[in-house]
Amino acid sequence: MVAGHLQEKKGYFYMVLSYKDLDGKRKTKWLPTGLLIKGNKKKAEAMLMEARRNFKIISEIEDENILFSDFMLSWLEMMKNNIEVTTYASYSNCVKKRVAPYFKEKKILLKDLQPKHIQAYYQHELNDNKISANTVIHYHANIRKALQYAVKIDMIPSNPADKVERPKKQKFVGSFYDGEEINKLFEVVKNSKIELAVMLAAFYGLRRSEIVGLKWDAIDFNNKSITIKHTVTEVSVEGKVVIIEKDRTKNKASHRTLPLVPQFEDLLLKIKEQQYINRKICKSSYCNEYLKYIYLDEIGQRIKPGYITQHFQIVLAKNNLRKIRFHDLRHSCASLLLANGVRMKEIQEWLGHSDFSTTANIYAHLDYSTKIASANVMVNCLNDKKFSRKVGENLEENTENKKSHIAR
């Protein structure tokens, strides 16, 4: 049984296992428990004992007769300490739940793996399991990356995934609310637990992780600004929900400073005052672990990302509002900005996209105003009576005529 101990980090227990690899080198492995420090020490100790008992030292993938399914699992284990927890969660979900079970049943050796085997797997996911093309593309990326490592260490001569036809990527078009729907939503969430989340997502276009991660040090009441610089995400790692706090954003561009408008200043001051009152009322029962955070419940616990998503759908259903995802409020923000003449470049900076192409690819289909402008340029160029009237002229009159014609 390997050695191990518990380590406290950012309010959670982590298991730290210590062992020697096959080359005799001392190594450590950090494993998340998903347990808060407060009141969970015995549970964490039990998890540690189980982890120490069940931990197996994975060899350096040397067996030439290794099954492809076992190779994928070994590769995943090797990658665990070299990638972000969120990335590992995605890899693990792909390999352990989808790829490995399928190929284990096929009993295909790594050295015998052919493009046709991988292609058949993709067709199985697409046709039998009805998995989306975009998800299968993610699976392809993981398989290809693992096999590239096998090539690197001379286990196979070439990468069979390079000869596979991956599915065509499906362009996702998010739903969005118009101004009237947003105002209606603001009314129904007023004074609710998700009021702040809805307003931040719809007005500033904040991501869910940015909302939950918002701290008081990000609010400058003197200079009237709000800086997006912290995130809190929630991922499932091997069946356990793990909360990940970062004092950095998704990318460099996501770290942005936006103007603090009076409506939000008033709401934030109200929240600050209520937190002070809650601390006085709850006294020792109040959780002091998250005092730096803005989005807390009545006893000082930080609101979980999943809570926002779940209760947003409940609010929509309860008030007969059109169903959209919570993330679609971010799309709604962008569509309202576009509709009111804000340029794509400014929207990129407002939303915190890493590059202009990201914004353009997502929202170009909404930018109809630029198409009207382009059409009018062509009208001006073609000096002909056929093009004497510009695009957009008498638009309301034409619309009414069409409506009356349909009515007849």
C-alpha positions as CSV (number, residue, x, y, z in Angstrom):
1,M,0.0,0.0,0.0
2,V,1.4,3.4,-1.0
3,A,2.0,6.2,1.5
4,G,-0.4,9.1,1.6
5,H,-1.7,12.1,3.6
6,L,-4.4,14.7,3.4
7,Q,-3.6,18.2,2.3
8,E,-5.8,21.3,2.7
9,K,-6.1,23.6,-0.3
10,K,-8.6,26.4,-1.0
11,G,-11.1,25.1,1.5
12,Y,-11.0,21.5,0.3
13,F,-9.3,18.2,1.3
14,Y,-6.9,16.7,-1.3
15,M,-5.3,13.3,-1.1
16,V,-1.5,13.3,-1.7
17,L,-0.1,9.8,-2.5
18,S,3.6,9.1,-2.5
19,Y,5.2,6.2,-4.4
20,K,8.2,5.1,-6.5
21,D,7.7,4.5,-10.2
22,L,9.2,1.6,-12.0
23,D,12.5,3.5,-12.4
24,G,12.7,4.0,-8.7
25,K,12.0,7.7,-8.8
26,R,9.9,9.2,-6.0
27,K,6.6,10.6,-7.2
28,T,3.5,12.2,-5.7
29,K,0.0,12.3,-7.0
30,W,-2.7,14.8,-5.9
31,L,-6.3,13.5,-6.0
32,P,-9.3,15.8,-5.2
33,T,-11.8,14.5,-2.7
34,G,-14.5,17.2,-3.5
35,L,-15.0,17.5,0.3
36,L,-15.0,20.8,2.2
37,I,-12.6,21.0,5.1
38,K,-15.2,21.9,7.6
39,G,-16.9,18.8,9.1
40,N,-15.5,16.3,6.6
41,K,-12.2,15.1,8.1
42,K,-13.3,11.6,8.8
43,K,-14.8,11.2,5.4
44,A,-11.6,12.5,3.8
45,E,-9.5,10.1,5.9
46,A,-11.7,7.1,4.8
47,M,-11.3,8.2,1.1
48,L,-7.6,8.5,1.6
49,M,-7.3,4.9,3.0
50,E,-9.3,3.6,0.1
51,A,-7.2,5.5,-2.4
52,R,-4.0,4.2,-0.8
53,R,-5.3,0.6,-0.9
54,N,-6.5,0.7,-4.5
55,F,-3.8,2.8,-6.1
56,K,-1.8,1.0,-8.7
57,I,1.4,2.2,-10.2
58,I,0.8,2.4,-13.9
59,S,3.8,1.3,-16.0
60,E,5.2,3.4,-18.7
61,I,3.0,1.8,-21.4
62,E,5.6,-0.6,-22.6
63,D,3.7,-3.8,-23.3
64,E,3.6,-4.3,-27.0
65,N,0.6,-6.6,-26.6
66,I,-1.4,-4.0,-24.7
67,L,-5.1,-3.6,-25.6
68,F,-6.0,-0.3,-27.1
69,S,-8.6,0.2,-24.3
70,D,-5.9,-0.3,-21.7
71,F,-3.5,1.9,-23.5
72,M,-6.1,4.7,-23.5
73,L,-6.6,4.3,-19.7
74,S,-2.9,4.3,-19.1
75,W,-2.4,7.4,-21.2
76,L,-5.2,9.1,-19.3
77,E,-3.5,8.3,-16.0
78,M,-0.2,9.6,-17.3
79,M,-1.8,12.9,-18.4
80,K,-3.6,13.5,-15.1
81,N,-1.0,15.6,-13.4
82,N,0.0,17.4,-16.6
83,I,-3.3,19.1,-17.4
84,E,-5.9,21.3,-15.8
85,V,-8.6,19.5,-13.7
86,T,-11.3,20.8,-16.0
87,T,-9.4,19.3,-19.0
88,Y,-8.8,16.0,-17.2
89,A,-12.6,15.8,-16.4
90,S,-13.3,16.1,-20.1
91,Y,-10.7,13.5,-21.1
92,S,-11.8,11.1,-18.3
93,N,-15.5,11.4,-19.4
94,C,-14.5,10.5,-23.0
95,V,-12.0,7.7,-22.3
96,K,-13.6,6.0,-19.3
97,K,-17.2,6.2,-20.3
98,R,-17.1,6.0,-24.0
99,V,-13.8,4.9,-25.7
100,A,-12.4,2.3,-23.4
101,P,-15.6,0.3,-22.8
102,Y,-16.3,0.1,-26.6
103,F,-12.8,-1.1,-27.5
104,K,-12.4,-3.3,-24.5
105,E,-15.3,-5.4,-25.9
106,K,-13.6,-5.5,-29.3
107,K,-10.3,-6.8,-27.7
108,I,-8.2,-4.9,-30.3
109,L,-4.5,-4.6,-29.5
110,L,-2.9,-1.2,-29.9
111,K,-0.5,-2.5,-32.5
112,D,-3.4,-4.0,-34.5
113,L,-5.6,-0.8,-34.4
114,Q,-6.6,0.3,-37.9
115,P,-8.4,3.4,-39.2
116,K,-11.4,1.3,-40.0
117,H,-11.7,0.3,-36.3
118,I,-11.8,4.0,-35.2
119,Q,-14.2,4.9,-38.1
120,A,-16.5,2.1,-37.0
121,Y,-16.4,3.5,-33.4
122,Y,-17.4,7.0,-34.6
123,Q,-20.3,5.5,-36.6
124,H,-21.4,3.6,-33.6
125,E,-21.5,6.8,-31.5
126,L,-23.3,8.8,-34.2
127,N,-25.8,6.2,-35.3
128,D,-26.4,3.9,-32.4
129,N,-25.9,6.3,-29.4
130,K,-27.1,9.4,-31.2
131,I,-24.0,11.4,-30.0
132,S,-23.6,14.7,-31.7
133,A,-21.0,15.2,-34.4
134,N,-19.3,17.9,-32.3
135,T,-18.9,15.5,-29.3
136,V,-17.5,12.8,-31.6
137,I,-15.0,15.4,-32.8
138,H,-13.9,15.8,-29.2
139,Y,-13.5,12.1,-28.9
140,H,-11.4,12.0,-32.1
141,A,-9.1,14.7,-30.7
142,N,-8.5,12.7,-27.5
143,I,-7.9,9.4,-29.4
144,R,-5.6,11.1,-31.9
145,K,-3.6,12.8,-29.1
146,A,-3.1,9.5,-27.2
147,L,-2.1,7.7,-30.4
148,Q,0.4,10.5,-31.2
149,Y,2.1,9.7,-27.9
150,A,2.2,6.0,-28.9
151,V,4.0,7.0,-32.1
152,K,6.4,9.2,-30.1
153,I,7.5,6.3,-27.9
154,D,7.8,4.0,-30.9
155,M,4.9,1.7,-29.9
156,I,3.3,2.1,-33.3
157,P,4.8,3.4,-36.6
158,S,2.1,5.8,-37.5
159,N,-1.1,7.3,-36.2
160,P,-4.2,5.5,-37.6
161,A,-6.4,8.4,-36.4
162,D,-4.8,10.6,-39.1
163,K,-6.5,8.5,-41.8
164,V,-10.0,8.6,-40.3
165,E,-12.7,10.9,-41.7
166,R,-14.0,12.8,-38.7
167,P,-17.6,14.0,-38.7
168,K,-18.3,17.5,-40.1
169,K,-18.5,20.1,-37.4
170,Q,-22.0,21.4,-36.7
171,K,-22.3,25.1,-36.2
172,F,-24.1,25.9,-33.1
173,V,-26.5,28.9,-33.1
174,G,-27.5,29.9,-29.6
175,S,-31.0,31.3,-28.7
176,F,-31.3,34.8,-27.4
177,Y,-33.9,37.1,-25.9
178,D,-34.8,40.5,-27.3
179,G,-35.0,43.6,-25.2
180,E,-38.7,43.1,-24.2
181,E,-38.0,39.5,-23.1
182,I,-34.9,40.6,-21.1
183,N,-37.0,43.3,-19.3
184,K,-39.7,40.7,-18.5
185,L,-37.0,38.3,-17.1
186,F,-35.6,41.1,-14.9
187,E,-39.0,41.6,-13.4
188,V,-39.6,38.0,-12.5
189,V,-36.1,37.4,-10.9
190,K,-36.2,40.6,-8.9
191,N,-35.3,39.9,-5.2
192,S,-34.6,36.2,-6.0
193,K,-31.4,34.3,-5.5
194,I,-30.6,34.4,-9.2
195,E,-31.3,38.1,-9.7
196,L,-27.6,39.1,-9.7
197,A,-26.6,36.2,-11.9
198,V,-29.3,37.0,-14.5
199,M,-28.5,40.7,-14.6
200,L,-24.7,40.1,-14.9
201,A,-25.2,37.6,-17.7
202,A,-27.7,39.7,-19.6
203,F,-26.2,43.1,-19.2
204,Y,-22.4,42.4,-19.0
205,G,-22.4,39.1,-20.9
206,L,-20.6,37.4,-18.0
207,R,-20.0,33.7,-18.1
208,R,-21.4,31.6,-15.2
209,S,-17.9,30.9,-13.9
210,E,-17.2,34.7,-13.9
211,I,-20.4,35.4,-12.0
212,V,-19.8,32.9,-9.2
213,G,-16.1,33.9,-9.0
214,L,-16.8,37.6,-8.6
215,K,-15.1,39.1,-5.5
216,W,-15.5,42.4,-3.8
217,D,-12.0,43.4,-4.7
218,A,-13.2,43.4,-8.4
219,I,-15.6,46.3,-7.6
220,D,-14.2,49.8,-7.6
221,F,-17.0,52.0,-6.2
222,N,-14.8,55.1,-6.4
223,N,-13.9,54.8,-10.1
224,K,-17.2,53.1,-11.0
225,S,-15.8,50.0,-12.5
226,I,-16.1,46.2,-12.3
227,T,-13.1,44.0,-13.2
228,I,-13.5,40.4,-14.3
229,K,-10.5,38.5,-12.9
230,H,-11.7,35.5,-10.9
231,T,-13.6,32.4,-11.8
232,V,-15.2,29.4,-10.1
233,T,-16.1,26.3,-12.1
234,E,-17.8,23.1,-11.2
235,V,-16.7,19.8,-12.8
236,S,-17.4,16.1,-12.3
237,V,-14.2,14.1,-11.9
238,E,-14.7,10.4,-11.7
239,G,-18.1,10.7,-10.2
240,K,-17.3,13.4,-7.7
241,V,-18.2,17.1,-8.1
242,V,-15.1,19.3,-7.7
243,I,-15.2,23.1,-7.4
244,I,-12.2,24.8,-9.0
245,E,-11.3,28.4,-8.0
246,K,-8.9,30.4,-10.1
247,D,-7.6,33.9,-9.6
248,R,-7.5,34.2,-13.4
249,T,-10.0,34.1,-16.2
250,K,-10.6,31.7,-19.1
251,N,-8.0,33.6,-21.2
252,K,-6.1,36.9,-21.2
253,A,-8.8,38.7,-23.1
254,S,-11.4,37.6,-20.5
255,H,-9.6,39.7,-17.9
256,R,-11.5,42.9,-18.6
257,T,-12.7,46.1,-16.8
258,L,-16.2,47.3,-17.5
259,P,-18.1,50.4,-16.3
260,L,-20.1,50.0,-13.2
261,V,-23.5,51.5,-14.1
262,P,-25.7,53.0,-11.3
263,Q,-28.2,50.2,-11.4
264,F,-25.5,47.6,-10.6
265,E,-23.8,49.8,-8.1
266,D,-27.1,50.1,-6.1
267,L,-27.7,46.3,-6.3
268,L,-24.2,45.5,-5.2
269,L,-24.3,48.0,-2.3
270,K,-27.6,46.4,-1.2
271,I,-26.0,42.9,-1.4
272,K,-23.0,44.1,0.7
273,E,-25.3,45.5,3.4
274,Q,-27.4,42.3,3.4
275,Q,-24.3,40.2,3.9
276,Y,-23.3,42.4,6.9
277,I,-26.8,41.9,8.4
278,N,-26.6,38.1,7.7
279,R,-23.3,37.9,9.6
280,K,-24.8,39.7,12.6
281,I,-27.8,37.4,12.6
282,C,-26.1,34.1,12.1
283,K,-23.1,34.9,14.3
284,S,-20.9,31.8,14.7
285,S,-23.1,29.8,12.3
286,Y,-22.2,32.1,9.4
287,C,-19.6,30.7,7.0
288,N,-16.5,33.0,7.0
289,E,-14.7,31.1,4.3
290,Y,-16.1,33.1,1.4
291,L,-16.2,36.6,2.7
292,K,-14.3,37.9,-0.3
293,Y,-17.0,36.6,-2.7
294,I,-20.1,38.5,-3.7
295,Y,-22.5,35.7,-4.7
296,L,-23.4,34.1,-1.3
297,D,-26.5,32.7,0.3
298,E,-27.9,33.8,3.7
299,I,-25.4,31.8,5.8
300,G,-22.4,32.8,3.8
301,Q,-22.0,29.7,1.6
302,R,-21.0,30.5,-2.0
303,I,-23.7,29.9,-4.5
304,K,-22.7,26.9,-6.7
305,P,-22.6,27.2,-10.5
306,G,-25.1,24.3,-10.9
307,Y,-27.6,26.1,-8.7
308,I,-27.8,29.0,-11.1
309,T,-28.4,26.7,-14.1
310,Q,-31.1,24.7,-12.4
311,H,-33.0,27.6,-10.9
312,F,-32.9,29.6,-14.1
313,Q,-34.8,26.9,-15.8
314,I,-37.3,26.7,-12.9
315,V,-37.9,30.5,-13.2
316,L,-38.5,30.3,-16.9
317,A,-41.0,27.4,-16.6
318,K,-42.8,29.0,-13.6
319,N,-43.3,32.3,-15.5
320,N,-44.1,30.8,-18.9
321,L,-41.0,32.4,-20.4
322,R,-39.4,31.0,-23.6
323,K,-36.9,28.3,-22.7
324,I,-33.2,29.2,-23.3
325,R,-30.0,28.2,-21.7
326,F,-28.5,30.4,-19.0
327,H,-25.5,30.9,-21.3
328,D,-27.8,32.2,-23.9
329,L,-28.2,35.4,-21.8
330,R,-24.6,36.1,-22.9
331,H,-25.8,35.7,-26.5
332,S,-28.7,38.0,-25.8
333,C,-26.3,40.6,-24.6
334,A,-24.3,40.4,-27.8
335,S,-27.4,40.5,-30.0
336,L,-28.8,43.6,-28.3
337,L,-25.4,45.4,-28.7
338,L,-25.3,44.4,-32.4
339,A,-28.9,45.5,-33.0
340,N,-28.1,48.9,-31.5
341,G,-25.1,49.7,-33.7
342,V,-22.2,48.5,-31.5
343,R,-19.3,47.2,-33.6
344,M,-18.2,43.6,-33.5
345,K,-14.7,44.6,-32.2
346,E,-16.3,46.4,-29.2
347,I,-18.5,43.4,-28.5
348,Q,-15.4,41.2,-28.6
349,E,-13.9,43.3,-25.8
350,W,-17.1,43.5,-23.8
351,L,-17.6,39.8,-23.8
352,G,-13.9,39.0,-23.3
353,H,-13.3,36.8,-26.4
354,S,-9.7,35.9,-27.0
355,D,-9.8,36.9,-30.7
356,F,-12.0,38.7,-33.1
357,S,-12.8,35.6,-35.2
358,T,-14.5,34.0,-32.2
359,T,-16.9,36.9,-31.9
360,A,-17.4,37.1,-35.7
361,N,-18.1,33.3,-36.1
362,I,-20.7,33.3,-33.3
363,Y,-22.5,36.5,-34.0
364,A,-22.0,37.4,-37.7
365,H,-25.4,36.0,-38.6
366,L,-27.0,38.6,-36.3
367,D,-25.2,41.5,-37.9
368,Y,-27.9,42.3,-40.5
369,S,-27.4,46.0,-40.3
370,T,-24.0,45.7,-42.1
371,K,-25.6,43.7,-44.9
372,I,-28.1,46.6,-45.4
373,A,-25.3,49.1,-45.6
374,S,-23.5,46.9,-48.1
375,A,-26.6,46.6,-50.2
376,N,-27.0,50.4,-50.3
377,V,-23.3,50.8,-51.4
378,M,-24.2,48.6,-54.4
379,V,-27.3,50.6,-55.0
380,N,-25.2,53.8,-55.2
381,C,-22.7,52.1,-57.5
382,L,-25.4,51.0,-59.9
383,N,-26.8,54.3,-61.2
384,D,-30.0,52.8,-62.6
385,K,-33.7,53.4,-62.1
386,K,-34.2,49.8,-61.1
387,F,-32.1,50.6,-58.0
388,S,-33.4,54.1,-57.2
389,R,-34.8,53.1,-53.8
390,K,-32.4,52.2,-51.1
391,V,-32.6,49.1,-48.9
392,G,-34.6,49.8,-45.7
393,E,-36.7,52.6,-47.1
394,N,-40.4,52.3,-46.3
395,L,-39.6,49.1,-44.4
396,E,-42.5,49.5,-42.0
397,E,-45.0,50.3,-44.8
398,N,-43.9,47.3,-46.8
399,T,-44.2,45.1,-43.8
400,E,-47.7,46.3,-43.1
401,N,-48.7,45.8,-46.7
402,K,-47.4,42.2,-46.6
403,K,-49.3,41.5,-43.4
404,S,-52.6,42.9,-44.8
405,H,-52.1,40.9,-48.0
406,I,-51.6,37.7,-46.0
407,A,-54.7,38.5,-44.0
408,R,-56.7,38.8,-47.2
